[in-house]
Amino acid sequence: MGISKPAAERLARLARLLEQRIEAGMDGFVSSSELEQMTGWPSHTIRKDISRLGAGIPGNAEEADAFSTPSGYEPGGLAACIRRVLSLENAAHNCCVVGLGRLGSSFLNYEAFAGTPFTLRAGFDSNVNRIEILQGEFPLYPTFRMKEVIPRFDIKFALLCVPGECAQASADKLFSCGVTGIVNFTSAVLSAPPGTAVENVSVLDALGALAARLAFNRLK
């Protein structure tokens, strides 16, 4: 459909931000410069990403222009178009969290998944006592039950919150159980087999990117 992986990732995030904007009651038209403020991406990059949406709509390339006016973009129409083109409209993804320490346990009652295609179905930890103490909206299991539980719930995505020295072994186990995507909250650099993907989430990287962006803006 002519949309690169980085562009698809930006568009998926843009759809979520637009939906949050609507939920907050800000449903008026939004310009590319406002989208730049929301995302931190250059407005010309945003316009280019959006312009690629038309080619991805089967049988109706002109539909991509329906949400665009001289006043800007209509948030609801743009978000719906992005989800349609990226096949995110009716997708449902079962997820699990591995490692229930301070970070992992924060997902036990994490409300941000509500209304999204992602559902946490299970949590895993090697510490059985911790599992017995913690409570959440989904069942918790010792890690040795991954091979049984992950296929049963058709879990494809995992949030990895284990110590860095355990990360690769945990990832290998997850992949062998059928997980195809991991959000890696650890400091480890993970290797993944073909057909799978790892998304690294680092607070330090995010802070570094933020500092670089602000420094760049001051130099303009």
N, C-alpha and C positions, 0 to 999 in steps of 0.2 A: 504493500500500500504506500510505499515511498516515505515512510516515517522511520527515522533512525531510532536506535535504542535510547540515546540521551534525550531526543525530542519526545519520544513516547513517555519517558519518565517525567519530564517536565510537564507534559500535558495532563498526565494522570494526577500529578500534584496540583496543577492549576484547577482541574475539575473539583477536587476536594476543597480547595480554598474558596472557589466560587460558591459552592454549596454551603459552606460555613458562613459566607457573606449573606446569602439569602436567609439562612436560619437566624441571623442576627438582625433581620429586617432591612438589610441594605440591598434591595432588589432593583435599584435603578441601573441605568446603563453605566458601564465601566470602560474607561479608555485604556489604551495600551500603556500610557504613562502611569496610570493608577495601578495597573497590573505589575508594572516594574517596581513600584513601591511595595506592593504586596509580596512579591516573590524575590526581589533582588536581582532578577535577570534583566538584561538590556531589553528595552522595548522592541528593538528591531528583531531580536531573537524570538520574542513572544509572537510578533506579527508573522514571522516566517513559519514558526511552528503551527500557528492557527491556519495559515494559508494552505498547509499540506493536508488539512482535514478533508477537503472536498474530494480528493482522489480516492479516499478510503471509504466513501459511502456508496455501496453498490447501487447502480441504476440511477443515481441522482447526485451528480457532482455539484449541482447548483445549491443543494441543501445547505452546504457549508456557509453560504452567504446569508442564510435566513436570519441568523442571530446578529449580523453585523450591520450597523447603520452609521450615518455620519456622526451620530452622537456617541458612538462607541459600541461595545459588545453587550448583548443582552445576557446576563449571567446564567439564567436557567437554561436557555437555548444552547449556549456555548458548552456548559457542563454536560448537558444531555448528549450533544453531538460528540464530544470527546469520548464519553463512555461508550457510545454506539460504535464509533470508529475503532476504538481500542478493544472492542469486545468485552467491556467491563460492565455492561448493562445488567446482565442476569447472572454474572459469575458469582459463585459461592465458594469460599475457600476455608477449609477447616485447618486450624492451627493448634500448635501446642507451645508451651514454654518449658524450657529445660534449664534447671538450676533455679531453686526457689530461695535464694538468699535475699538480701535486701532489695536488689534490683528486680530479680525474677518474681518475688512475692508481691511486688507493687502492681503486677498485672492481674492478680487474683480477683480484684474488684474494679478493674479498669473499664470505665464506662464509655470510653471513646470508640470502642468497637461497635456499639449500638448503631444500627442504621447503615452499616458498611457491609461489604461482601465478606468480611473476615470474622470468623467465630472461633474463639478459644475453646477447644474441646477437652484438653487435658493438660496437666502439669506433671513434670517429672523431677525427682531429686534423688540423689544417692543416699541421703540421710533419712532413714525411715521415721525417726522420731520427729523430724521437722514436718514430714507429711502428715503425721497424726495430729500435730498441733495446729497447723495452718488450716484455714477454711477459705473457700472461694466459691465462685459461681459454677465451677466445673470440677470434675473429679481429679484427684491427685494420686500419683502412682510412684513406686520406686522405679529407678531407671532400668532395672533388669526386666521390667514388663513392657518396654518400648516395642519389642518385636510383636507382641500380642496386641497392644492397645492401638498403635499407630495405624495398622491396616484396618482394624475394626471400625475406627472412626473416620477412615479415609483422610487422614491428616497429611497434607502436602507441604505446609509451611511450618517453620519452627522459629521461635525466638530463643536465641542461645545466650544464656546469662550465667554460664559456669565460670570458674577461675580460668585464666588464660592458659595455664599449663594443661588443663583438661579439655580445651576447646576442640582440638583436632580429633581426638579420640571420640568425643561426643558427636562431632559432625559426621565422622565416618559411620558411627552407629546409626545416626538419623538417616543418612543416605541409604544405608543397607536395609532400613526398615520401610523405605518408600517415600521419604520426604524429598521433595525436589527443590525447595528453596529455604534458605536460612537467613534470618536477620541476625547478624553477628554483633552482639554488644560487648564482646570480649576484646582484649588488646591483641589477640593472636591473628596472624594472617593465615587464612584457611585455604587449603586446596580442595577442589571439588571435582567430581567426575563429570564427564560429558553429559549434557542434558539436564544439569542442575545449575543452580545459581546461588551466590552469596552476596548479600548486601551488608556492607560494613557500616555500623553506626558508632561514631566516635565523638564525644563531646569536645575533646581537644581539637579534632579536625574542624568541627563546626565553629569553635571559637577562633581558630586560626583563619578560617575562611572569612568570618565576620570582620576580624581585625584587618585583613588584607583588603576587603571591600571598602571599609571606611577610610583606610589609608589611600586607596585609589581615588575615592571621591574627593578627598582633600586636595589631591594633586591635579584635579581637573582644572 
